[in-house]
Amino acid sequence: MEDRKFICPCYRHQDDIAAMGHCICHLFVSEDYQPIEIADPPVREEDSPWPHVTVYGAYWCQHTMGTRRFLNEHGIPYTVVDVGEDLEAAQKVMGWNRGFLSTPTLDIDGRIVTEPSEEELAEILGLKL
């Protein structure tokens, strides 16, 4: 455990692990940690009434996971782009967010929405909560 601070010296690990079971970078986890599993996005049908949604996020971001869970629960098809794996996508997100790699950032038929709440997503998508 001591050598981990050389890998990532973040002071928040203890607080994050106590609160969530893992730190934000997922390098440090509690003994009983179980990674969040999110189902694959619903398949987009040809006659889908939903707008095209692209979620730019990261596997370690709990807000990204919450947004994906919300979209899945409502059967809304979307595409996931991992900004940790796709440098071009990360640059696009930073361009939309004044230099910040804010996750999740969504492209909903050309409308860019950064870190939306469930209420905001519901309003944009025409859902009744």
N, C-alpha and C positions, 0 to 999 in steps of 0.2 A: 504494500500500500504506500510506503514512503516514496518509492521510486516514481510513482504515478505523478507526483507534483512536478517532476521534470518534464513529463510528457505534456501535461496541461496544468499550469499552476493556478487555475481558477479557485478563488477563495470560496466560491459558492457550493462546492461539491457536498459538503456536509449538510447544508441547509436543503439543497435540492434532493439529495438522497433521502433525507428524513421526510420531506414533503411528497416526493413522487416515486421514490424507489430507485431513481437514477439521476445523474447530473444531466445537464442540457446536451452535452456532447456524447453521452452514453458510454464514456470511457470508464466511469465509476458507477457501480450499481450495488444495491443491497443484496444480501444473500438470497432472499426470496423473490428477487426481481423476475418478472415475466414481461417480455417485450409486448408492446401493443400490437395487436394484429388487426388490420383493417381489410375488409373484404375488397375484392377487385371491384372497379366501377361497374355499374350496370351497362349492358351492351346497348349501344345507340341503334335504334331501329330506323329504317329509312324514312318512315312517316312520323318520327319523333316530334312532339310539340315543344320540346325543350330547346333552349338556345344552346349553341356550342359553348361548352365550358372547359377551360383549361386551368388546372390548379398547378401553380408553380410553388413548390414547397420542398420540405426536407423530411426525411424519415424520423428524425429526432425531434421535430417541432410539434409540440402538443397541440398548437393551434391548427397546424396543417392536418393533423390526425382528426381533430374535432370537426373541421370543415368537411373532410372526406366522409366521416361518419354521418354527418348531417345530410350530405348529398346522397349517400347510399340509402339512408333511412327513407328518403323521399323518392327513391327510384330515378334520380336525375343522372343521366350519363355524363361522364366527364373524362378528360384525359389528364394524367398526372405527369408532371415534368419535375424531376429531382434536380434542384439547382446545385446540389453538391456534386452531381455527376455530369451535368451539362453546363459547361462554362459559358457558352453562347446564351443559354437561357438565363443564367445568373446575371450576365451583363445586361440583358433585356430588362430583368426585374429591377436592377439597380438604376437603369435609365428611367424607368417609370416612377421610382421612389427616391429621387434626388440623391442617388449614391448609396442608398441603404438596401441591403439584401433582405427585405421584409418578406417573411413567409407566414401564412400563405398570401400570395398575390394571385388573383384570379383574372382571367380574360374571359368575359362573358359576352360573346358576340361583339368583340371589339371594345367593350366597356371594361376598363381596368379598375379593379376593386382590391384594396389592400387591407389585409387582416379584418375581414368583415365579421360582424357578429351574426349569430343565427337569425336574429330579427332582420338585420339588413339584407342577408341572403334571401330570406323568405320574401321580403318586399320586392327585391329585384326580380325574383323568379315567379312572383305572383302566387305564393303559397299562403295558406291560412294556418297559423299556428294555434 
